[in-house]
Amino acid sequence: MVALPLFVADLGRPASTLALYYTMFGVGAVLGGLLAGYLRALPMWPAAIGIVIGFGVAMLPLGFAVPAPLTLAAFTLAGLIWAPFPSISIALFQGSARPADLPPILAARGALTIVALPLGNGIAGPLIAGFGVRGTLLFCAVGTILLGIVTAAFVGLGGGRSGAAGGPSDTGPDLTDRPIPSDGPDPGDGHPKQSPDRVESVDTPAGATRSH
C-alpha cells in the first residue's frame, strides 16, 4: 500500500511503527483465515459483499485525525475482515460457473488480480498528491463501501443470484444415462421383470382400471 508509509510519516512516527502496522494487519489476516471455515454456513454472495463493506468501514478511521492506537486497531480489524475474501470469491466462481468454463474464468481472475495491484499503486500516487494521505485513504474506504452497496443492489436485482452455493449444476440428478430395465427374470424373486413402457389394465370392482 503506497499510502501507508506516508500515513505513518504523517503521524510523525518512526519506521518501526510502519512495521507494526503491517504486522498487526498480518495478525488480523491470520485470525481471519482461521475463522473463514465458519463462514461455510453463510450464503456466499452476502458473505462476500459483507466483507467488502466491512473492510471499507474498518479503513474509515485512517482517513480521520484520530489517535494512532485507534488506527492501528482499525487496520488490524481490516486484515481480519478481508482474509476470508479470496477463498469465498473462489467458491463463488466454482458455484456459479459450469465446470468446463471454470479454468478460463479463474485464469482471467488471476490475470486481473495481478494487474490490479500495480494499477492501484499507480493511481494512488496522483490521488495522494491531490488529496493528501488521509484524504486518499478516506476516498478509498468510502469507495469500497459504495462498491459493496452497488454490488448488493445488483445481486438483489439479479433475482437471488446469491444462491451461488448451488450454481448451474444444481438441476437435480441426471436421469438420461439410467438404463431402462428390460423383461427378464429378476434374480431376486425369479419372476419376470416388466418393462416400464408396458401398461397392464386390471378391472376393479368399481369399474375403473388400475395401471401397474
Number of C-alpha atoms within 10 A of each C-alpha: 11 14 18 16 16 16 18 19 15 12 13 10 12 10 11 10 17 17 13 12 20 18 13 20 22 18 16 22 21 16 16 20 20 13 14 17 12 9 12 12 8 11 14 21 22 16 18 24 20 18 22 23 22 19 24 26 18 21 24 21 22 24 20 13 10 10 11 15 9 12 20 20 16 22 24 22 23 26 24 26 25 22 23 23 19 12 13 20 16 13 16 21 19 20 20 20 17 13 12 8 12 15 13 10 14 15 11 12 15 12 11 11 12 11 11 12 11 12 11 12 13 12 11 19 15 12 17 17 10 11 13 18 25 21 16 21 25 21 16 18 24 18 14 19 22 15 16 22 16 13 17 19 11 13 16 12 10 10 9 11 15 20 16 19 19 13 17 13 12 10 8 6 7 7 7 7 6 7 7 10 11 12 13 12 12 11 9 6 8 9 11 12 14 16 12 11 9 10 11 10 11 12 10 9 7 6 8 9 12 11 9 10
